[in-house]
């Protein structure tokens, strides 16, 4: 990820409804959320949510897939990973020990799956 893409992603997330929407989409991976249900859960009209989803999609953070008559929205978790890595790339000016607490805080939320052969 480059600076232009990072700024686009951060700008998309800098509005409360979009941030809430993105967080909800991330929490529902890998299944996604139908557009109507997403609007109800966020508590905004569908046309308003559509505008927010368009901004998230243009930033590469979300996308919709048509399933029959519904559109299922999903977060782009890979794009989120790229954004976080971009922000941490030069972790604390080359002093990774300063970022160790941050990395430790991230680890418990996403424990690696046990390998089948373990």
Chimera marker file (.cmm) of the C-alpha trace (Angstrom):
<marker_set name="trace">
<marker id="1" x="0.000" y="0.000" z="0.000" r="1" g="1" b="0" radius="0.5"/>
<marker id="2" x="1.240" y="3.460" z="-0.791" r="1" g="1" b="0" radius="0.5"/>
<marker id="3" x="0.535" y="6.771" z="0.891" r="1" g="1" b="0" radius="0.5"/>
<marker id="4" x="-2.261" y="7.771" z="-1.518" r="1" g="1" b="0" radius="0.5"/>
<marker id="5" x="-4.169" y="4.522" z="-0.896" r="1" g="1" b="0" radius="0.5"/>
<marker id="6" x="-3.612" y="4.768" z="2.869" r="1" g="1" b="0" radius="0.5"/>
<marker id="7" x="-4.974" y="8.317" z="2.919" r="1" g="1" b="0" radius="0.5"/>
<marker id="8" x="-8.008" y="7.198" z="0.885" r="1" g="1" b="0" radius="0.5"/>
<marker id="9" x="-8.717" y="4.324" z="3.296" r="1" g="1" b="0" radius="0.5"/>
<marker id="10" x="-8.230" y="6.476" z="6.377" r="1" g="1" b="0" radius="0.5"/>
<marker id="11" x="-10.440" y="9.211" z="4.921" r="1" g="1" b="0" radius="0.5"/>
<marker id="12" x="-13.183" y="6.650" z="4.236" r="1" g="1" b="0" radius="0.5"/>
<marker id="13" x="-13.003" y="5.477" z="7.843" r="1" g="1" b="0" radius="0.5"/>
<marker id="14" x="-12.954" y="9.003" z="9.263" r="1" g="1" b="0" radius="0.5"/>
<marker id="15" x="-16.749" y="9.297" z="9.365" r="1" g="1" b="0" radius="0.5"/>
<marker id="16" x="-18.743" y="7.655" z="12.182" r="1" g="1" b="0" radius="0.5"/>
<marker id="17" x="-21.302" y="5.742" z="10.086" r="1" g="1" b="0" radius="0.5"/>
<marker id="18" x="-18.646" y="4.410" z="7.720" r="1" g="1" b="0" radius="0.5"/>
<marker id="19" x="-16.397" y="3.360" z="10.588" r="1" g="1" b="0" radius="0.5"/>
<marker id="20" x="-19.319" y="1.622" z="12.292" r="1" g="1" b="0" radius="0.5"/>
<marker id="21" x="-20.287" y="-0.054" z="9.008" r="1" g="1" b="0" radius="0.5"/>
<marker id="22" x="-16.756" y="-1.253" z="8.324" r="1" g="1" b="0" radius="0.5"/>
<marker id="23" x="-16.342" y="-2.614" z="11.847" r="1" g="1" b="0" radius="0.5"/>
<marker id="24" x="-19.638" y="-4.480" z="11.521" r="1" g="1" b="0" radius="0.5"/>
<marker id="25" x="-18.592" y="-5.916" z="8.169" r="1" g="1" b="0" radius="0.5"/>
<marker id="26" x="-15.257" y="-7.070" z="9.606" r="1" g="1" b="0" radius="0.5"/>
<marker id="27" x="-17.067" y="-8.738" z="12.508" r="1" g="1" b="0" radius="0.5"/>
<marker id="28" x="-19.272" y="-10.661" z="10.060" r="1" g="1" b="0" radius="0.5"/>
<marker id="29" x="-16.483" y="-12.098" z="7.937" r="1" g="1" b="0" radius="0.5"/>
<marker id="30" x="-16.472" y="-14.331" z="6.006" r="1" g="1" b="0" radius="0.5"/>
<marker id="31" x="-20.252" y="-14.394" z="5.531" r="1" g="1" b="0" radius="0.5"/>
<marker id="32" x="-20.937" y="-10.712" z="4.886" r="1" g="1" b="0" radius="0.5"/>
<marker id="33" x="-24.212" y="-8.874" z="5.473" r="1" g="1" b="0" radius="0.5"/>
<marker id="34" x="-27.135" y="-8.241" z="3.098" r="1" g="1" b="0" radius="0.5"/>
<marker id="35" x="-27.554" y="-4.537" z="2.345" r="1" g="1" b="0" radius="0.5"/>
<marker id="36" x="-31.007" y="-4.216" z="3.935" r="1" g="1" b="0" radius="0.5"/>
<marker id="37" x="-29.954" y="-5.942" z="7.127" r="1" g="1" b="0" radius="0.5"/>
<marker id="38" x="-26.814" y="-3.816" z="7.271" r="1" g="1" b="0" radius="0.5"/>
<marker id="39" x="-28.891" y="-0.623" z="7.015" r="1" g="1" b="0" radius="0.5"/>
<marker id="40" x="-31.207" y="-1.802" z="9.815" r="1" g="1" b="0" radius="0.5"/>
<marker id="41" x="-28.328" y="-2.798" z="12.087" r="1" g="1" b="0" radius="0.5"/>
<marker id="42" x="-26.505" y="0.488" z="11.548" r="1" g="1" b="0" radius="0.5"/>
<marker id="43" x="-29.777" y="2.407" z="11.868" r="1" g="1" b="0" radius="0.5"/>
<marker id="44" x="-29.613" y="4.477" z="8.691" r="1" g="1" b="0" radius="0.5"/>
<marker id="45" x="-31.817" y="4.632" z="5.579" r="1" g="1" b="0" radius="0.5"/>
<marker id="46" x="-30.704" y="2.325" z="2.756" r="1" g="1" b="0" radius="0.5"/>
<marker id="47" x="-29.947" y="5.216" z="0.377" r="1" g="1" b="0" radius="0.5"/>
<marker id="48" x="-27.722" y="6.847" z="3.007" r="1" g="1" b="0" radius="0.5"/>
<marker id="49" x="-25.928" y="3.573" z="3.652" r="1" g="1" b="0" radius="0.5"/>
<marker id="50" x="-25.487" y="3.093" z="-0.087" r="1" g="1" b="0" radius="0.5"/>
<marker id="51" x="-23.505" y="6.347" z="-0.247" r="1" g="1" b="0" radius="0.5"/>
<marker id="52" x="-21.314" y="5.257" z="2.663" r="1" g="1" b="0" radius="0.5"/>
<marker id="53" x="-20.740" y="1.808" z="1.133" r="1" g="1" b="0" radius="0.5"/>
<marker id="54" x="-19.737" y="3.459" z="-2.135" r="1" g="1" b="0" radius="0.5"/>
<marker id="55" x="-17.059" y="5.471" z="-0.328" r="1" g="1" b="0" radius="0.5"/>
<marker id="56" x="-15.794" y="2.354" z="1.467" r="1" g="1" b="0" radius="0.5"/>
<marker id="57" x="-15.759" y="0.448" z="-1.843" r="1" g="1" b="0" radius="0.5"/>
<marker id="58" x="-13.877" y="3.236" z="-3.642" r="1" g="1" b="0" radius="0.5"/>
<marker id="59" x="-11.256" y="3.069" z="-0.889" r="1" g="1" b="0" radius="0.5"/>
<marker id="60" x="-11.019" y="-0.695" z="-1.403" r="1" g="1" b="0" radius="0.5"/>
<marker id="61" x="-12.305" y="-1.498" z="2.081" r="1" g="1" b="0" radius="0.5"/>
<marker id="62" x="-15.615" y="-3.168" z="1.174" r="1" g="1" b="0" radius="0.5"/>
<marker id="63" x="-17.360" y="-4.733" z="-1.773" r="1" g="1" b="0" radius="0.5"/>
<marker id="64" x="-20.791" y="-6.047" z="-2.651" r="1" g="1" b="0" radius="0.5"/>
<marker id="65" x="-21.682" y="-9.300" z="-4.372" r="1" g="1" b="0" radius="0.5"/>
<marker id="66" x="-25.080" y="-9.905" z="-5.895" r="1" g="1" b="0" radius="0.5"/>
<marker id="67" x="-26.808" y="-13.067" z="-4.648" r="1" g="1" b="0" radius="0.5"/>
<marker id="68" x="-30.191" y="-13.453" z="-6.303" r="1" g="1" b="0" radius="0.5"/>
<marker id="69" x="-32.069" y="-10.240" z="-5.402" r="1" g="1" b="0" radius="0.5"/>
<marker id="70" x="-29.775" y="-9.255" z="-2.540" r="1" g="1" b="0" radius="0.5"/>
<marker id="71" x="-26.375" y="-7.632" z="-2.413" r="1" g="1" b="0" radius="0.5"/>
<marker id="72" x="-24.121" y="-9.092" z="0.251" r="1" g="1" b="0" radius="0.5"/>
<marker id="73" x="-21.478" y="-6.667" z="1.508" r="1" g="1" b="0" radius="0.5"/>
<marker id="74" x="-18.157" y="-7.813" z="2.862" r="1" g="1" b="0" radius="0.5"/>
<marker id="75" x="-15.114" y="-6.109" z="4.285" r="1" g="1" b="0" radius="0.5"/>
<marker id="76" x="-11.863" y="-6.459" z="2.396" r="1" g="1" b="0" radius="0.5"/>
<marker id="77" x="-9.784" y="-7.889" z="5.228" r="1" g="1" b="0" radius="0.5"/>
<marker id="78" x="-6.685" y="-8.029" z="3.037" r="1" g="1" b="0" radius="0.5"/>
<marker id="79" x="-6.966" y="-4.275" z="2.442" r="1" g="1" b="0" radius="0.5"/>
<marker id="80" x="-7.288" y="-3.754" z="6.209" r="1" g="1" b="0" radius="0.5"/>
<marker id="81" x="-4.144" y="-5.843" z="6.705" r="1" g="1" b="0" radius="0.5"/>
<marker id="82" x="-2.315" y="-3.718" z="4.127" r="1" g="1" b="0" radius="0.5"/>
<marker id="83" x="-3.430" y="-0.507" z="5.847" r="1" g="1" b="0" radius="0.5"/>
<marker id="84" x="-2.305" y="-1.673" z="9.287" r="1" g="1" b="0" radius="0.5"/>
<marker id="85" x="1.020" y="-2.870" z="7.885" r="1" g="1" b="0" radius="0.5"/>
<marker id="86" x="1.492" y="0.466" z="6.120" r="1" g="1" b="0" radius="0.5"/>
<marker id="87" x="0.925" y="2.298" z="9.405" r="1" g="1" b="0" radius="0.5"/>
<marker id="88" x="3.340" y="0.025" z="11.264" r="1" g="1" b="0" radius="0.5"/>
<marker id="89" x="5.903" y="-0.485" z="8.486" r="1" g="1" b="0" radius="0.5"/>
<marker id="90" x="8.629" y="1.650" z="10.021" r="1" g="1" b="0" radius="0.5"/>
<marker id="91" x="7.516" y="0.716" z="13.484" r="1" g="1" b="0" radius="0.5"/>
<marker id="92" x="8.568" y="3.409" z="15.891" r="1" g="1" b="0" radius="0.5"/>
<marker id="93" x="11.500" y="4.625" z="13.823" r="1" g="1" b="0" radius="0.5"/>
<marker id="94" x="13.243" y="1.270" z="13.618" r="1" g="1" b="0" radius="0.5"/>
<marker id="95" x="12.773" y="0.536" z="17.315" r="1" g="1" b="0" radius="0.5"/>
<marker id="96" x="10.384" y="-2.434" z="17.240" r="1" g="1" b="0" radius="0.5"/>
<marker id="97" x="10.460" y="-2.764" z="21.019" r="1" g="1" b="0" radius="0.5"/>
<marker id="98" x="8.334" y="0.398" z="21.150" r="1" g="1" b="0" radius="0.5"/>
<marker id="99" x="5.644" y="-1.328" z="19.061" r="1" g="1" b="0" radius="0.5"/>
<marker id="100" x="5.780" y="-4.607" z="20.980" r="1" g="1" b="0" radius="0.5"/>
<marker id="101" x="2.882" y="-3.602" z="23.295" r="1" g="1" b="0" radius="0.5"/>
<marker id="102" x="0.730" y="-2.709" z="20.268" r="1" g="1" b="0" radius="0.5"/>
<marker id="103" x="1.482" y="-5.998" z="18.565" r="1" g="1" b="0" radius="0.5"/>
<marker id="104" x="0.804" y="-7.871" z="21.809" r="1" g="1" b="0" radius="0.5"/>
<marker id="105" x="-2.576" y="-6.112" z="22.076" r="1" g="1" b="0" radius="0.5"/>
<marker id="106" x="-3.462" y="-7.210" z="18.522" r="1" g="1" b="0" radius="0.5"/>
<marker id="107" x="-2.478" y="-10.836" z="18.986" r="1" g="1" b="0" radius="0.5"/>
<marker id="108" x="-5.213" y="-11.962" z="21.416" r="1" g="1" b="0" radius="0.5"/>
<marker id="109" x="-8.026" y="-10.735" z="19.150" r="1" g="1" b="0" radius="0.5"/>
<marker id="110" x="-7.015" y="-13.027" z="16.342" r="1" g="1" b="0" radius="0.5"/>
<marker id="111" x="-5.338" y="-16.189" z="17.638" r="1" g="1" b="0" radius="0.5"/>
<marker id="112" x="-3.907" y="-18.347" z="14.868" r="1" g="1" b="0" radius="0.5"/>
<marker id="113" x="-5.866" y="-21.491" z="14.159" r="1" g="1" b="0" radius="0.5"/>
<marker id="114" x="-4.341" y="-24.720" z="15.388" r="1" g="1" b="0" radius="0.5"/>
<marker id="115" x="-2.769" y="-26.717" z="12.595" r="1" g="1" b="0" radius="0.5"/>
<marker id="116" x="-4.474" y="-29.986" z="11.799" r="1" g="1" b="0" radius="0.5"/>
<marker id="117" x="-1.215" y="-31.881" z="12.190" r="1" g="1" b="0" radius="0.5"/>
<marker id="118" x="-0.415" y="-30.425" z="15.646" r="1" g="1" b="0" radius="0.5"/>
<link id1="1" id2="2" r="1" g="1" b="0" radius="0.2"/>
<link id1="2" id2="3" r="1" g="1" b="0" radius="0.2"/>
<link id1="3" id2="4" r="1" g="1" b="0" radius="0.2"/>
<link id1="4" id2="5" r="1" g="1" b="0" radius="0.2"/>
<link id1="5" id2="6" r="1" g="1" b="0" radius="0.2"/>
<link id1="6" id2="7" r="1" g="1" b="0" radius="0.2"/>
<link id1="7" id2="8" r="1" g="1" b="0" radius="0.2"/>
<link id1="8" id2="9" r="1" g="1" b="0" radius="0.2"/>
<link id1="9" id2="10" r="1" g="1" b="0" radius="0.2"/>
<link id1="10" id2="11" r="1" g="1" b="0" radius="0.2"/>
<link id1="11" id2="12" r="1" g="1" b="0" radius="0.2"/>
<link id1="12" id2="13" r="1" g="1" b="0" radius="0.2"/>
<link id1="13" id2="14" r="1" g="1" b="0" radius="0.2"/>
<link id1="14" id2="15" r="1" g="1" b="0" radius="0.2"/>
<link id1="15" id2="16" r="1" g="1" b="0" radius="0.2"/>
<link id1="16" id2="17" r="1" g="1" b="0" radius="0.2"/>
<link id1="17" id2="18" r="1" g="1" b="0" radius="0.2"/>
<link id1="18" id2="19" r="1" g="1" b="0" radius="0.2"/>
<link id1="19" id2="20" r="1" g="1" b="0" radius="0.2"/>
<link id1="20" id2="21" r="1" g="1" b="0" radius="0.2"/>
<link id1="21" id2="22" r="1" g="1" b="0" radius="0.2"/>
<link id1="22" id2="23" r="1" g="1" b="0" radius="0.2"/>
<link id1="23" id2="24" r="1" g="1" b="0" radius="0.2"/>
<link id1="24" id2="25" r="1" g="1" b="0" radius="0.2"/>
<link id1="25" id2="26" r="1" g="1" b="0" radius="0.2"/>
<link id1="26" id2="27" r="1" g="1" b="0" radius="0.2"/>
<link id1="27" id2="28" r="1" g="1" b="0" radius="0.2"/>
<link id1="28" id2="29" r="1" g="1" b="0" radius="0.2"/>
<link id1="29" id2="30" r="1" g="1" b="0" radius="0.2"/>
<link id1="30" id2="31" r="1" g="1" b="0" radius="0.2"/>
<link id1="31" id2="32" r="1" g="1" b="0" radius="0.2"/>
<link id1="32" id2="33" r="1" g="1" b="0" radius="0.2"/>
<link id1="33" id2="34" r="1" g="1" b="0" radius="0.2"/>
<link id1="34" id2="35" r="1" g="1" b="0" radius="0.2"/>
<link id1="35" id2="36" r="1" g="1" b="0" radius="0.2"/>
<link id1="36" id2="37" r="1" g="1" b="0" radius="0.2"/>
<link id1="37" id2="38" r="1" g="1" b="0" radius="0.2"/>
<link id1="38" id2="39" r="1" g="1" b="0" radius="0.2"/>
<link id1="39" id2="40" r="1" g="1" b="0" radius="0.2"/>
<link id1="40" id2="41" r="1" g="1" b="0" radius="0.2"/>
<link id1="41" id2="42" r="1" g="1" b="0" radius="0.2"/>
<link id1="42" id2="43" r="1" g="1" b="0" radius="0.2"/>
<link id1="43" id2="44" r="1" g="1" b="0" radius="0.2"/>
<link id1="44" id2="45" r="1" g="1" b="0" radius="0.2"/>
<link id1="45" id2="46" r="1" g="1" b="0" radius="0.2"/>
<link id1="46" id2="47" r="1" g="1" b="0" radius="0.2"/>
<link id1="47" id2="48" r="1" g="1" b="0" radius="0.2"/>
<link id1="48" id2="49" r="1" g="1" b="0" radius="0.2"/>
<link id1="49" id2="50" r="1" g="1" b="0" radius="0.2"/>
<link id1="50" id2="51" r="1" g="1" b="0" radius="0.2"/>
<link id1="51" id2="52" r="1" g="1" b="0" radius="0.2"/>
<link id1="52" id2="53" r="1" g="1" b="0" radius="0.2"/>
<link id1="53" id2="54" r="1" g="1" b="0" radius="0.2"/>
<link id1="54" id2="55" r="1" g="1" b="0" radius="0.2"/>
<link id1="55" id2="56" r="1" g="1" b="0" radius="0.2"/>
<link id1="56" id2="57" r="1" g="1" b="0" radius="0.2"/>
<link id1="57" id2="58" r="1" g="1" b="0" radius="0.2"/>
<link id1="58" id2="59" r="1" g="1" b="0" radius="0.2"/>
<link id1="59" id2="60" r="1" g="1" b="0" radius="0.2"/>
<link id1="60" id2="61" r="1" g="1" b="0" radius="0.2"/>
<link id1="61" id2="62" r="1" g="1" b="0" radius="0.2"/>
<link id1="62" id2="63" r="1" g="1" b="0" radius="0.2"/>
<link id1="63" id2="64" r="1" g="1" b="0" radius="0.2"/>
<link id1="64" id2="65" r="1" g="1" b="0" radius="0.2"/>
<link id1="65" id2="66" r="1" g="1" b="0" radius="0.2"/>
<link id1="66" id2="67" r="1" g="1" b="0" radius="0.2"/>
<link id1="67" id2="68" r="1" g="1" b="0" radius="0.2"/>
<link id1="68" id2="69" r="1" g="1" b="0" radius="0.2"/>
<link id1="69" id2="70" r="1" g="1" b="0" radius="0.2"/>
<link id1="70" id2="71" r="1" g="1" b="0" radius="0.2"/>
<link id1="71" id2="72" r="1" g="1" b="0" radius="0.2"/>
<link id1="72" id2="73" r="1" g="1" b="0" radius="0.2"/>
<link id1="73" id2="74" r="1" g="1" b="0" radius="0.2"/>
<link id1="74" id2="75" r="1" g="1" b="0" radius="0.2"/>
<link id1="75" id2="76" r="1" g="1" b="0" radius="0.2"/>
<link id1="76" id2="77" r="1" g="1" b="0" radius="0.2"/>
<link id1="77" id2="78" r="1" g="1" b="0" radius="0.2"/>
<link id1="78" id2="79" r="1" g="1" b="0" radius="0.2"/>
<link id1="79" id2="80" r="1" g="1" b="0" radius="0.2"/>
<link id1="80" id2="81" r="1" g="1" b="0" radius="0.2"/>
<link id1="81" id2="82" r="1" g="1" b="0" radius="0.2"/>
<link id1="82" id2="83" r="1" g="1" b="0" radius="0.2"/>
<link id1="83" id2="84" r="1" g="1" b="0" radius="0.2"/>
<link id1="84" id2="85" r="1" g="1" b="0" radius="0.2"/>
<link id1="85" id2="86" r="1" g="1" b="0" radius="0.2"/>
<link id1="86" id2="87" r="1" g="1" b="0" radius="0.2"/>
<link id1="87" id2="88" r="1" g="1" b="0" radius="0.2"/>
<link id1="88" id2="89" r="1" g="1" b="0" radius="0.2"/>
<link id1="89" id2="90" r="1" g="1" b="0" radius="0.2"/>
<link id1="90" id2="91" r="1" g="1" b="0" radius="0.2"/>
<link id1="91" id2="92" r="1" g="1" b="0" radius="0.2"/>
<link id1="92" id2="93" r="1" g="1" b="0" radius="0.2"/>
<link id1="93" id2="94" r="1" g="1" b="0" radius="0.2"/>
<link id1="94" id2="95" r="1" g="1" b="0" radius="0.2"/>
<link id1="95" id2="96" r="1" g="1" b="0" radius="0.2"/>
<link id1="96" id2="97" r="1" g="1" b="0" radius="0.2"/>
<link id1="97" id2="98" r="1" g="1" b="0" radius="0.2"/>
<link id1="98" id2="99" r="1" g="1" b="0" radius="0.2"/>
<link id1="99" id2="100" r="1" g="1" b="0" radius="0.2"/>
<link id1="100" id2="101" r="1" g="1" b="0" radius="0.2"/>
<link id1="101" id2="102" r="1" g="1" b="0" radius="0.2"/>
<link id1="102" id2="103" r="1" g="1" b="0" radius="0.2"/>
<link id1="103" id2="104" r="1" g="1" b="0" radius="0.2"/>
<link id1="104" id2="105" r="1" g="1" b="0" radius="0.2"/>
<link id1="105" id2="106" r="1" g="1" b="0" radius="0.2"/>
<link id1="106" id2="107" r="1" g="1" b="0" radius="0.2"/>
<link id1="107" id2="108" r="1" g="1" b="0" radius="0.2"/>
<link id1="108" id2="109" r="1" g="1" b="0" radius="0.2"/>
<link id1="109" id2="110" r="1" g="1" b="0" radius="0.2"/>
<link id1="110" id2="111" r="1" g="1" b="0" radius="0.2"/>
<link id1="111" id2="112" r="1" g="1" b="0" radius="0.2"/>
<link id1="112" id2="113" r="1" g="1" b="0" radius="0.2"/>
<link id1="113" id2="114" r="1" g="1" b="0" radius="0.2"/>
<link id1="114" id2="115" r="1" g="1" b="0" radius="0.2"/>
<link id1="115" id2="116" r="1" g="1" b="0" radius="0.2"/>
<link id1="116" id2="117" r="1" g="1" b="0" radius="0.2"/>
<link id1="117" id2="118" r="1" g="1" b="0" radius="0.2"/>
</marker_set>
